[in-house]
Amino acid sequence: MASPKLRCSRFATTSRTYPRPSVVTTDDPFITETNDTKKCKLYPKRKRLSSMGSHLSPWPTYTSGQTILHNRKPCSDDYRKQAGSWQQQPQGTTKPRYLEQLEDYLHKELLLLDLGTDLAQELRLQPYREIFEFFIEDFKTYKPLLSSIKNAYEVMLAHQKEKIRALEPLKAKLVTVNDECDKRILAMRAEEKTEISMLKKEKMNLLKLIDKKNEEKISLQSEVTKLRKNLAEEYLRYLSERDARKILIADLNELRYQREDRSLAQSPGIWGEDPVKLTVALKMTRQDLTRTQMELNTMKANFGDVVPRRDFEMQEKTNKDLQEQLDSLRDDYKEVRKEHEILLQLHMSTLRERDQFYSELQEIQRTSTPRPDWTKCKDVVAGGPGRWQILAEGKNSDQLVDVLLEEIGEGLLREKDFFSGLGYEESVPPFLRFDGVVENKKPTKKDVVKLLRDAWKERLAEEQKEKFPDFFFHFLERRFGPAEAMAWAYTIFENMKLFRSNEIMSQFYAILMEERSESVYIKQKEIIAELLKEMTNVDSQNEGLLTMDQLRTVLKSTFPFKKEEKIQELMEAGGWHPNSSNTDLLNYHSLFIEDEEGQSVPFVQKLWEQYLDEKDKYLKELKQLLGLELHDEVTLPKVREALMTIDPKLDKQTLNSYLSQAFQLPVTKLPEAGEHKEEGIVTLLQTALQQLQVADIRRVGSREQEPAS
């Protein structure tokens, strides 16, 4: 049995010579705790195997007689020759006793493990970790290197565990999305199957109808053929009769002429005829006269009132033309009458508006001050007339006052080097609670907007567990460090307070001061993303262009409850004008562009304005339906009933969220509809409306009594 010293020398001959590394230490508390725990657990086991260190034997046995070569590289020629000489040695040797005991210990530990749990692989790794600990403790010379290797693997394992733990929610979400997609596919297949069956039934009915019509056609064709045949036969028969009648008349005339000739030849006058013959002839003539008279009377009775066919067709055509003219004149009369009524109503409304505008004009003329000359500001504002023209474009007097105040305030803010702390009172926002003086960092407006955009990105990426003001201050600490966070908080707060016309700053300020819920901003961004996605889906050529008809269709499908005039406003904000054609192309990506200072294009601004108008109208309907004054108290059942009346399509979850916001109660503590506890939950109507104004309130469906737009 070789000594530990000889064993270490043997390992030295097959390893590369590097400077001895120091022991690797990590700051991971998980790894440190695990190592301490393992050392405590391994102490008795190492004590049991400590006696094995003195029984280390060389293995294979032929290595004991070889010369130990120090400072040899494993890939050198001497190393290869030495390795070749070792390989030529006989292999019939036994394992060292220490190695056999380690393998037995490993085998027993593996048998004792319960591999049926989810942590089977981690438990299986534990015996190998313990064996490696034994090696580290026994091989003192290589202990730093082996410890660094072990620590590196432990750090990598801990990192991989953290990665797996972070991916677990994503896996669950992926499974949920997969299930939802499968359900949708099955539902779509069921709908398609039903529709296919209905189409097949309709097809069979149509085929039967076609067969029936074909049979009727064949029957009619055979009947027509038969009638044609009968008509031809009758025609031939009448032709034969006509020819026979003509021949008979000719024969009768011939016989009469012959008889007259004979009578003239026999006697000089007709009085020589036979009286009997003359009597018979007279009788026959009278019968013919009677028959002819009857036929003449029949013809007069049957066809006395009949007009010629040509006159009848001409009169029928004239009558049809006159009837069409009469119908056209009636339709024109109805349209003109409707237009006249509309014009009368428009005239009356115009008169009312004229009177109202005239009254307002007189009131304005009496109370208003002279209109300011805003062109005087172009020489005062920094940047000169060009910048003032950009700032003043499309703004009214009220907005121009805000712009001018911002310009003045920006100059004063830049001259200010320090801000005074607001103290630690409860009325002070948490991120501004400081007693002392903080530095003004003097960033530009673009820098502030960029910083707020980064804050929103980080806010949307996290799980949103902390309140928004606390998140904002922690974000500044992560960005600028704890020492500079308070100075940046005051600087950004003052800039947001000053530039209220900037969309990003005003929305961030409102959410920061809890004047608006951050769900409003998130929902608005989701709607814009959904609208862009719908436009991209319609753009089948991926050219980034849409026609005006396609834009109108996308807007109507995305906002089904907006009236036609609201859709028209969005179209005009997007670039439509009365002279535009429905086939004009529009670059829809330009509708969602933001400049460096956070200002959106008119289309997005109009969407936001319409949302605010719709929310105000929604809350006004709620107040009007409740029929209370602002200082009156309102109960939870009344608000629930009013919300369901003005928005019948509200689902239970959305309704509970509105009630929770209005009465400032958790959703779990809201009583169910009809419970006795509902009457005890009251608040001021003004407070409830203010709380609903803060939240994201939207109409889910149209009111049933409202006419469809």
VOGU-3710 file (C-alpha; in Angstrom, 3 decimals, decimal comma):
1> maspklrcsr> 0,000/0,000/0,000  1,553/3,274/-1,080  1,564/6,339/1,094  -0,450/9,497/0,340  2,711/11,239/-0,649  3,427/8,647/-3,341  -0,161/8,832/-4,552  0,045/12,619/-4,936  3,307/12,241/-6,832  1,668/9,828/-9,212
11> fattsrtypr> -1,074/12,353/-10,013  1,561/15,021/-10,490  3,152/13,059/-13,354  -0,062/13,135/-15,398  -1,168/16,721/-14,820  -0,050/19,968/-16,359  2,053/22,314/-14,281  0,253/25,632/-13,666  0,620/28,186/-10,901  -1,271/27,076/-7,843
21> psvvttddpf> -4,683/28,854/-7,901  -6,281/30,319/-4,871  -9,504/28,954/-3,493  -12,507/30,367/-5,430  -15,095/32,022/-3,249  -18,567/33,177/-4,271  -21,038/35,570/-2,783  -24,021/33,388/-3,548  -25,732/32,703/-0,182  -27,316/29,610/-1,601
31> itetndtkkc> -23,971/28,047/-2,507  -22,376/29,091/0,813  -25,230/27,666/2,807  -25,159/24,480/0,759  -21,408/24,044/1,238  -21,676/24,576/5,026  -24,502/22,107/5,275  -22,614/19,582/3,174  -19,527/19,934/5,362  -21,586/19,232/8,464
41> klypkrkrls> -23,151/16,182/6,838  -19,872/14,919/5,382  -17,930/15,131/8,667  -19,099/11,786/10,105  -18,826/10,125/6,690  -15,314/11,470/6,197  -14,461/10,254/9,691  -15,536/6,755/8,701  -13,362/6,871/5,591  -10,442/8,732/7,177
51> smgshlspwp> -8,674/5,510/7,847  -8,589/4,845/4,131  -6,111/7,685/3,557  -3,307/5,664/5,120  -4,146/2,644/2,954  -3,863/4,318/-0,459  -2,166/1,874/-2,785  -0,804/2,413/-6,278  -3,088/1,259/-9,077  -2,261/-0,066/-11,564
61> tytsgqtilh> 0,668/-1,711/-9,754  3,189/-1,158/-12,488  3,205/2,591/-11,752  4,927/2,010/-8,419  8,161/1,090/-10,067  8,244/3,972/-12,516  10,288/7,069/-12,184  8,305/10,172/-11,206  8,810/12,866/-13,843  8,225/16,388/-12,623
71> nrkpcsddyr> 7,372/19,425/-14,736  6,495/17,405/-17,846  3,807/18,560/-20,253  1,131/15,971/-21,054  1,505/16,514/-24,825  5,359/16,433/-24,975  7,394/13,660/-26,677  8,770/12,415/-23,365  5,245/12,189/-22,031  4,108/10,143/-25,058
81> kqagswqqqp> 7,093/7,789/-24,748  6,465/7,349/-21,052  2,733/6,762/-21,681  3,596/4,220/-24,384  5,820/2,351/-21,993  3,018/2,314/-19,438  0,537/0,945/-21,968  2,913/-1,930/-22,705  2,809/-2,964/-19,066  0,530/-5,862/-18,201
91> qgttkpryle> -2,999/-4,935/-17,086  -3,731/-7,825/-14,799  -3,846/-5,797/-11,571  -6,380/-5,242/-8,815  -7,982/-1,953/-7,747  -6,680/-0,176/-4,658  -8,592/-0,754/-1,486  -9,419/2,948/-1,157  -10,961/3,016/-4,647  -13,017/-0,097/-3,957
101> qledylhkel> -14,337/1,345/-0,706  -15,284/4,589/-2,457  -17,128/2,683/-5,185  -18,942/0,583/-2,576  -19,934/3,691/-0,676  -21,202/5,296/-3,913  -23,156/2,173/-4,824  -24,819/2,010/-1,388  -25,724/5,695/-1,411  -27,285/5,381/-4,853
111> llldlgtdla> -29,348/2,405/-3,745  -30,676/4,337/-0,736  -31,931/7,231/-2,868  -35,620/7,635/-3,717  -35,510/8,243/-7,479  -39,281/8,520/-7,840  -39,468/12,212/-6,905  -39,036/15,303/-9,066  -35,633/15,988/-7,448  -34,228/12,561/-8,388
121> qelrlqpyre> -31,388/13,921/-10,513  -30,360/16,421/-7,832  -30,384/13,679/-5,173  -28,383/11,393/-7,459  -25,726/14,087/-7,753  -25,249/14,262/-3,948  -23,182/11,001/-3,524  -20,872/12,061/-6,327  -20,447/15,446/-4,645  -19,505/13,706/-1,377
131> ifeffiedfk> -16,942/11,461/-3,157  -15,426/14,578/-4,717  -15,246/16,189/-1,236  -13,311/13,126/0,010  -10,832/13,540/-2,836  -10,411/17,251/-2,100  -9,719/16,591/1,590  -7,312/13,683/0,944  -5,326/15,306/-1,857  -3,968/18,302/0,045
141> tykpllssik> -1,641/19,336/-2,733  -4,476/19,703/-5,289  -7,103/20,913/-2,846  -7,125/24,579/-4,078  -7,451/23,522/-7,735  -10,113/20,909/-7,039  -11,999/23,321/-4,770  -12,013/25,993/-7,494  -13,269/23,412/-10,003  -15,982/22,311/-7,607
151> nayevmlahq> -17,021/25,897/-6,829  -17,179/26,712/-10,544  -19,484/23,766/-11,148  -21,611/24,698/-8,097  -21,961/28,274/-9,372  -22,937/26,996/-12,817  -25,477/24,558/-11,301  -26,988/27,339/-9,172  -27,179/29,586/-12,231  -28,902/26,861/-14,232
161> kekiralepl> -31,367/26,267/-11,359  -32,234/29,961/-11,319  -32,732/29,847/-15,076  -35,015/26,819/-14,756  -36,944/28,471/-11,909  -37,391/31,628/-14,023  -38,594/29,582/-17,006  -41,179/27,595/-15,015  -43,899/30,344/-15,201  -43,196/30,700/-18,907
171> kaklvtvnde> -43,665/26,961/-19,332  -46,982/27,083/-17,471  -48,080/30,076/-19,555  -47,042/28,219/-22,717  -49,128/25,227/-21,698  -52,100/27,501/-20,970  -51,764/29,270/-24,321  -51,450/25,896/-26,044  -54,649/24,667/-24,362  -56,481/27,852/-25,326
181> cdkrilamra> -55,311/27,517/-28,925  -56,437/23,884/-29,004  -59,848/24,882/-27,661  -60,144/27,618/-30,263  -59,156/25,211/-33,028  -61,720/22,666/-31,836  -64,401/25,364/-31,629  -63,555/26,586/-35,113  -63,634/23,036/-36,436  -67,027/22,470/-34,810
191> eekteismlk> -68,356/25,679/-36,371  -66,915/24,715/-39,755  -68,439/21,252/-39,450  -71,867/22,734/-38,679  -71,579/25,181/-41,525  -70,445/22,440/-43,930  -73,402/20,257/-42,952  -75,793/23,182/-43,493  -74,233/23,914/-46,884  -74,512/20,241/-47,851
201> kekmnllkli> -78,209/20,224/-46,929  -78,752/23,404/-48,909  -76,881/21,867/-51,839  -79,100/18,759/-51,761  -82,242/20,917/-51,646  -81,021/22,953/-54,591  -80,159/19,787/-56,532  -83,665/18,448/-55,885  -85,158/21,753/-57,019  -83,026/21,645/-60,182
211> dkkneekisl> -84,166/18,089/-60,907  -87,781/19,097/-60,396  -87,384/22,089/-62,735  -85,690/19,871/-65,316  -88,582/17,419/-65,159  -91,074/20,264/-65,584  -89,044/21,544/-68,538  -89,006/18,124/-70,212  -92,764/17,750/-69,627  -93,475/21,175/-71,082
221> qsevtklrkn> -91,224/20,457/-74,059  -93,069/17,210/-74,782  -96,424/18,999/-74,463  -95,267/21,752/-76,823  -94,080/19,144/-79,319  -97,419/17,390/-79,128  -99,310/20,653/-79,585  -97,160/21,571/-82,544  -97,900/18,205/-84,105  -101,651/18,634/-83,542
231> laeeylryls> -101,500/22,158/-84,933  -99,747/20,891/-88,066  -102,373/18,191/-88,518  -105,216/20,697/-88,041  -103,521/23,082/-90,449  -103,271/20,362/-93,107  -106,913/19,375/-92,525  -108,087/22,964/-92,912  -105,988/23,353/-96,030  -107,603/20,247/-97,474
241> erdarkilia> -111,075/21,523/-96,572  -110,326/24,897/-98,138  -109,138/23,297/-101,348  -112,146/20,985/-101,366  -114,514/23,926/-100,809  -112,892/25,827/-103,666  -113,183/22,819/-105,972  -116,802/22,305/-104,905  -117,663/25,960/-105,495  -116,011/25,811/-108,873
251> dlnelryqre> -118,004/22,672/-109,732  -121,219/24,276/-108,515  -120,577/27,367/-110,551  -119,824/25,215/-113,579  -123,044/23,250/-113,123  -125,014/26,468/-112,722  -123,535/27,931/-115,835  -124,263/24,733/-117,715  -127,846/24,723/-116,440  -128,331/28,347/-117,429
261> drslaqspgi> -126,934/27,623/-120,816  -129,269/24,696/-121,256  -132,243/26,664/-120,058  -131,452/29,479/-122,414  -131,036/27,022/-125,203  -134,299/25,161/-124,535  -136,661/28,067/-123,943  -136,534/31,757/-124,515  -137,393/32,668/-120,824  -137,134/31,370/-117,318
271> wgedpvkltv> -140,880/30,959/-116,938  -140,627/27,753/-118,716  -138,879/26,113/-115,768  -140,444/23,396/-113,759  -142,421/24,898/-110,819  -141,441/22,072/-108,502  -137,786/22,601/-109,242  -138,116/26,307/-108,707  -139,913/25,736/-105,417  -137,104/23,479/-104,162
281> alkmtrqdlt> -134,509/25,989/-105,275  -136,354/28,785/-103,500  -136,593/26,702/-100,350  -132,857/25,936/-100,405  -132,035/29,578/-101,038  -134,091/30,687/-98,069  -132,348/28,123/-95,848  -128,949/29,428/-96,984  -130,091/32,995/-96,305  -131,273/32,043/-92,816
291> rtqmelntmk> -128,000/30,261/-92,019  -125,946/33,178/-93,349  -128,027/35,633/-91,310  -127,451/33,577/-88,142  -123,710/33,450/-88,763  -123,669/37,194/-89,342  -125,546/37,828/-86,094  -123,164/35,486/-84,206  -120,147/37,322/-85,605  -121,618/40,683/-84,624
301> anfgdvvprr> -122,435/39,452/-81,122  -118,963/37,924/-80,550  -116,756/40,548/-82,183  -118,814/43,734/-82,019  -116,691/45,283/-79,188  -113,282/43,945/-80,377  -110,645/46,428/-81,567  -107,804/45,645/-83,945  -104,728/44,030/-82,355  -102,410/46,734/-83,669
311> dfemqektnk> -104,461/49,475/-81,976  -104,607/47,435/-78,780  -100,798/46,973/-78,627  -100,208/50,654/-79,344  -102,592/51,741/-76,582  -101,031/49,218/-74,155  -97,537/50,575/-74,800  -98,719/54,152/-74,291  -100,410/53,181/-71,027  -97,263/51,437/-69,759
321> dlqeqldslr> -95,099/54,503/-70,518  -97,552/56,776/-68,731  -97,609/54,428/-65,690  -93,811/54,435/-65,468  -93,760/58,214/-65,651  -96,373/58,376/-62,906  -94,353/56,051/-60,620  -91,179/58,069/-61,255  -92,968/61,320/-60,460  -94,375/59,802/-57,250
331> ddykevrkeh> -90,885/58,693/-56,107  -89,452/62,099/-56,953  -92,253/63,722/-55,024  -91,568/61,568/-51,943  -87,831/62,341/-52,071  -88,463/66,057/-52,540  -90,925/65,981/-49,642  -88,399/64,244/-47,373  -85,683/66,675/-48,393  -88,089/69,537/-47,739
341> eillqlhmst> -88,823/68,235/-44,233  -85,104/67,763/-43,551  -84,374/71,245/-44,814  -87,113/72,627/-42,582  -85,594/70,884/-39,565  -82,130/72,036/-40,581  -83,447/75,537/-41,051  -85,009/75,534/-37,571  -81,839/74,154/-35,964  -79,788/76,709/-37,893
351> lrerdqfyse> -82,033/79,481/-36,629  -81,624/78,232/-33,046  -77,848/77,990/-33,461  -77,795/81,451/-35,013  -79,703/82,898/-32,079  -77,457/81,046/-29,633  -74,279/82,158/-31,395  -75,587/85,692/-31,575  -76,254/85,666/-27,825  -72,806/84,206/-27,167
361> lqeiqrtstp> -71,240/86,784/-29,475  -72,934/89,615/-27,628  -71,841/88,119/-24,296  -68,284/87,686/-25,556  -68,196/91,195/-26,964  -69,408/92,490/-23,622  -67,046/90,482/-21,377  -64,021/89,506/-23,499  -60,711/91,288/-23,673  -58,964/92,190/-26,945
371> rpdwtkckdv> -57,368/89,212/-28,697  -53,600/89,099/-28,041  -51,114/89,502/-30,860  -49,158/86,251/-30,585  -46,684/87,288/-33,297  -44,973/89,456/-30,682  -43,696/86,289/-28,983  -41,562/85,176/-31,943  -38,774/87,598/-31,033  -38,841/86,632/-27,333
381> vaggpgrwqi> -38,928/82,825/-27,487  -35,591/81,067/-27,789  -35,046/79,890/-31,343  -36,592/82,914/-33,041  -39,601/83,109/-35,379  -38,972/79,671/-36,888  -39,261/77,833/-33,570  -42,261/79,922/-32,482  -44,034/79,057/-35,743  -43,485/75,342/-35,045
391> laegknsdql> -44,691/75,712/-31,447  -47,786/77,770/-32,364  -48,933/75,696/-35,348  -52,520/74,455/-34,958  -52,976/75,749/-31,367  -55,638/78,016/-29,935  -55,080/80,887/-27,514  -55,395/78,704/-24,419  -52,813/76,269/-25,750  -50,518/79,106/-26,789
401> vdvlleeige> -50,641/80,436/-23,228  -49,513/76,989/-21,986  -46,690/76,952/-24,549  -45,548/80,422/-23,515  -45,658/79,496/-19,820  -43,610/76,363/-20,538  -41,004/78,394/-22,393  -40,769/80,900/-19,541  -40,744/78,144/-16,930  -38,050/76,210/-18,797
411> gllrekdffs> -35,754/79,240/-18,676  -36,400/79,773/-14,961  -35,901/76,059/-14,256  -32,510/76,081/-15,978  -31,395/79,071/-13,946  -32,203/77,190/-10,746  -29,217/75,198/-9,386  -30,841/73,579/-6,330  -34,235/72,445/-5,063  -35,409/72,607/-1,458
421> glgyeesvpp> -36,622/69,314/0,028  -40,322/69,067/0,883  -39,785/67,188/4,146  -41,255/63,938/5,404  -44,935/64,805/5,800  -47,659/62,398/4,686  -48,852/64,804/1,996  -45,435/64,673/0,305  -45,096/61,875/-2,318  -42,829/59,040/-1,101
431> flrfdgvven> -40,195/59,629/-3,789  -39,832/63,326/-2,742  -39,560/62,882/1,027  -36,270/64,593/1,819  -35,170/67,369/4,142  -32,376/69,496/2,730  -31,135/70,801/-0,588  -30,781/68,691/-3,758  -29,017/69,548/-6,990  -30,853/70,459/-10,199
441> kkptkkdvvk> -29,451/68,108/-12,876  -30,752/70,366/-15,689  -31,546/67,706/-18,325  -33,083/68,584/-21,668  -36,687/67,739/-22,508  -35,485/64,920/-24,785  -33,423/63,431/-21,942  -36,421/63,462/-19,604  -38,668/61,838/-22,231  -36,064/59,142/-22,928
451> llrdawkerl> -35,713/58,449/-19,197  -39,496/58,127/-18,770  -39,679/55,751/-21,768  -36,994/53,557/-20,169  -38,949/53,606/-16,907  -42,093/52,454/-18,705  -40,193/49,632/-20,434  -38,834/48,393/-17,108  -42,247/48,783/-15,456  -43,992/46,708/-18,120
461> aeeqkekfpd> -41,277/44,050/-17,970  -41,504/43,459/-14,205  -44,281/41,751/-12,282  -45,601/45,093/-10,911  -45,644/44,108/-7,263  -44,735/47,502/-5,773  -46,576/50,790/-6,015  -45,770/53,077/-8,920  -44,125/55,897/-6,853  -41,906/53,348/-5,082
471> fffhflerrf> -40,989/51,734/-8,395  -40,083/55,129/-9,853  -37,665/55,929/-7,027  -36,109/52,430/-7,163  -35,696/52,847/-10,912  -33,783/56,083/-10,337  -31,630/54,342/-7,711  -30,783/51,582/-10,176  -30,077/54,081/-12,948  -28,109/56,785/-11,096
481> gpaeamaway> -27,252/55,210/-7,744  -28,741/55,873/-4,280  -26,741/59,086/-3,832  -28,096/60,783/-6,979  -31,616/59,283/-7,018  -33,256/62,017/-4,911  -31,745/64,831/-7,016  -33,004/63,192/-10,203  -36,429/62,606/-8,629  -36,845/66,322/-7,858
491> tifenmklfr> -35,460/67,322/-11,276  -37,792/65,029/-13,249  -40,763/65,941/-11,043  -40,283/69,659/-11,691  -39,913/69,054/-15,447  -43,110/66,957/-15,549  -44,949/69,629/-13,567  -43,795/72,286/-16,030  -44,306/70,539/-19,391  -47,948/69,513/-18,945
501> sneimsqfya> -48,600/69,757/-22,698  -46,138/66,913/-23,326  -48,093/63,639/-23,586  -45,580/61,283/-21,958  -44,749/63,722/-19,137  -48,393/64,588/-18,397  -49,491/60,922/-18,336  -46,510/59,866/-16,209  -47,164/62,756/-13,800  -50,862/61,856/-13,482
511> ilmeersesv> -50,036/58,208/-12,695  -47,238/59,202/-10,326  -49,562/61,513/-8,375  -52,281/58,784/-8,399  -54,592/60,988/-10,457  -54,868/58,203/-13,028  -54,351/54,462/-12,922  -51,432/53,034/-14,854  -53,852/50,506/-16,385  -55,205/53,407/-18,462
521> yikqkeiiae> -51,796/53,943/-20,095  -51,214/50,193/-20,539  -54,674/49,644/-22,082  -54,187/52,565/-24,473  -50,864/51,124/-25,637  -52,495/47,694/-26,087  -55,274/49,226/-28,204  -52,723/51,025/-30,403  -50,737/47,790/-30,799  -53,910/45,868/-31,666
531> llkemtnvds> -54,904/48,514/-34,226  -51,455/48,364/-35,846  -51,694/44,551/-35,921  -55,106/44,689/-37,653  -53,744/47,116/-40,250  -50,751/44,830/-40,839  -53,072/41,846/-41,337  -55,120/43,759/-43,916  -51,910/44,770/-45,721  -51,477/41,451/-47,537
541> qneglltmdq> -48,622/42,777/-49,706  -46,600/44,024/-46,682  -46,064/47,350/-48,447  -47,045/49,462/-45,429  -49,936/51,007/-47,400  -53,735/50,905/-46,996  -56,591/52,416/-48,952  -59,069/54,705/-47,222  -61,763/52,021/-47,468  -59,471/49,501/-45,771
551> lrtvlkstfp> -58,618/52,024/-43,040  -62,317/52,662/-42,394  -63,008/48,902/-42,240  -60,176/48,324/-39,742  -61,367/51,202/-37,530  -64,947/49,897/-37,510  -63,862/46,346/-36,656  -61,491/47,512/-33,890  -63,948/50,046/-32,410  -67,421/48,536/-33,043
561> fkkeekiqel> -69,161/50,904/-30,601  -67,870/54,165/-32,081  -70,374/56,185/-34,052  -69,849/57,137/-37,677  -68,819/60,704/-36,844  -66,111/59,423/-34,463  -64,757/57,130/-37,179  -64,820/60,122/-39,531  -62,799/62,182/-37,046  -60,163/59,432/-36,860
571> meaggwhpns> -60,076/59,256/-40,666  -59,527/63,013/-40,894  -56,799/62,837/-38,223  -55,159/60,072/-40,254  -55,011/62,209/-43,407  -58,437/61,815/-45,055  -60,133/64,923/-46,499  -63,337/65,422/-48,526  -61,421/65,498/-51,815  -59,755/62,149/-51,071
581> sntdllnyhs> -60,686/59,096/-53,101  -61,500/55,762/-51,468  -58,601/54,231/-53,408  -56,002/56,723/-52,140  -53,132/54,974/-50,352  -51,995/55,809/-46,835  -48,791/54,827/-45,027  -50,373/53,458/-41,870  -47,055/53,215/-39,974  -46,907/57,027/-39,995
591> lfiedeegqs> -50,084/57,106/-37,846  -48,196/55,776/-34,790  -44,914/57,747/-34,906  -43,659/59,662/-31,841  -40,993/62,350/-32,015  -37,994/62,599/-29,695  -39,907/64,833/-27,264  -42,746/62,304/-26,866  -45,356/64,075/-29,004  -47,646/61,747/-30,993
601> vpfvqklweq> -49,164/62,334/-34,401  -52,755/63,725/-34,595  -54,225/60,232/-35,103  -53,032/58,909/-31,704  -53,949/62,223/-30,038  -57,485/61,956/-31,434  -57,762/58,379/-30,096  -56,789/59,628/-26,623  -59,210/62,585/-26,793  -62,066/60,296/-27,840
611> yldekdkylk> -61,285/57,939/-24,962  -61,456/60,805/-22,446  -64,713/62,085/-23,991  -66,252/58,603/-23,903  -65,239/58,148/-20,253  -66,763/61,533/-19,283  -69,967/60,689/-21,150  -70,087/57,271/-19,456  -69,760/58,801/-15,980  -72,311/61,539/-16,801
621> elkqllglel> -74,812/58,851/-17,815  -74,105/57,050/-14,543  -74,673/60,234/-12,500  -77,826/61,107/-14,443  -79,258/57,617/-13,957  -78,554/57,684/-10,215  -80,399/61,008/-9,956  -78,357/62,244/-6,969  -76,330/65,324/-6,169  -72,570/65,105/-5,755
631> hdevtlpkvr> -72,733/65,555/-1,967  -75,371/62,802/-1,560  -74,495/59,296/-0,406  -74,925/56,360/-2,751  -75,108/52,645/-1,892  -73,378/49,786/-3,634  -76,622/48,171/-5,001  -77,645/51,435/-6,688  -74,272/51,805/-8,401  -74,361/48,138/-9,471
641> ealmtidpkl> -77,863/48,534/-10,935  -76,960/51,798/-12,689  -73,816/50,295/-14,253  -75,770/47,296/-15,557  -78,418/49,649/-16,978  -76,069/51,902/-18,955  -73,817/48,979/-19,947  -75,849/45,705/-20,018  -72,965/43,705/-21,547  -70,755/44,145/-18,442
651> dkqtlnsyls> -69,391/40,825/-17,225  -69,200/40,034/-13,531  -65,431/40,449/-13,225  -65,393/43,895/-14,873  -68,424/45,016/-12,845  -66,740/43,958/-9,584  -63,544/45,792/-10,555  -65,562/49,003/-11,183  -67,372/48,651/-7,841  -64,097/47,887/-6,054
661> qafqlpvtkl> -62,570/51,069/-7,502  -65,619/53,224/-6,709  -65,962/52,106/-3,060  -62,214/51,452/-2,479  -62,791/47,867/-1,358  -60,909/44,720/-2,363  -62,777/42,572/-4,863  -62,746/39,657/-2,424  -64,653/41,704/0,187  -67,436/42,811/-2,157
671> peagehkeeg> -70,767/41,149/-1,233  -72,715/39,292/-3,870  -75,801/40,861/-5,479  -78,851/40,514/-3,217  -76,933/40,117/0,042  -78,037/42,168/3,051  -74,528/43,574/3,571  -74,745/45,540/0,311  -76,944/48,254/1,837  -74,306/48,979/4,488
681> ivtllqtalq> -71,629/49,935/1,921  -72,080/53,654/1,132  -69,942/56,525/-0,088  -70,375/60,023/-1,467  -71,343/60,155/-5,134  -68,571/62,693/-5,791  -65,973/60,354/-4,258  -67,214/57,380/-6,276  -67,119/59,328/-9,551  -63,621/60,637/-8,777
691> qlqvadirrv> -62,366/57,105/-8,099  -63,935/55,838/-11,340  -62,353/58,771/-13,200  -58,926/57,542/-12,054  -59,452/53,962/-13,283  -59,673/52,549/-16,791  -63,444/52,742/-17,449  -64,689/51,691/-20,879  -68,043/50,739/-22,352  -68,283/46,989/-23,016
701> gsreqepas> -71,477/47,099/-25,123  -74,083/49,541/-26,370  -77,294/50,279/-24,453  -80,277/48,262/-25,667  -82,578/51,258/-25,974  -80,087/53,228/-28,061  -80,657/53,078/-31,841  -77,874/51,528/-33,853  -75,628/54,079/-35,482
//
